[in-house]
Amino acid sequence: MSIRTLPPYRVICGNKCNRDAAFKIAARWSDGVTRELKTYFLACDACVGKLYAKAVVKKTACRLTADESLGDPEVFELTRGHRDHELVRRSELETTESPTHSAS
């Protein structure tokens, strides 16, 4: 029996700009036993600042049980085939300001 692999699917920015997502905006969550990243948004390089700001607001609305903990939103490079604990954090993008881009 051969194993059939599916082709990679396109991951789109959560700001509905139709660009490919390059970053995962997430917070470290735990219930005391399990730990994972709680994903707020997937973002392209142009929308990461705007979506990071939205994630900060969303985090303040989260209700937690007594055993749960939730860190502040962080920005990680979205790398196909890598698990959450392997993602590289990009703290320089953790701002509510939009990054400036030079024209190519």
C-alpha angles and dihedrals in degrees: 000000000000124000114235116212122208120230115254114270125225116259111210129205114263091230089073092238090132093237123130114266115246100172141047116215107203145144128226108253131185137174091198093268107042126046126195144140114271104216118221100171145346108225142190120227092261096052102036094100094049093046092045088056090051090050091053089054093045091052091059089057094053116113116208133196120236093267097045128095128188125190127208119282115275133188120237131182108253105231119181113237095017125115122230095262089055096054118111115237116230102198092168087071093054096105135107089228118096113246116246118238128198118226114260 
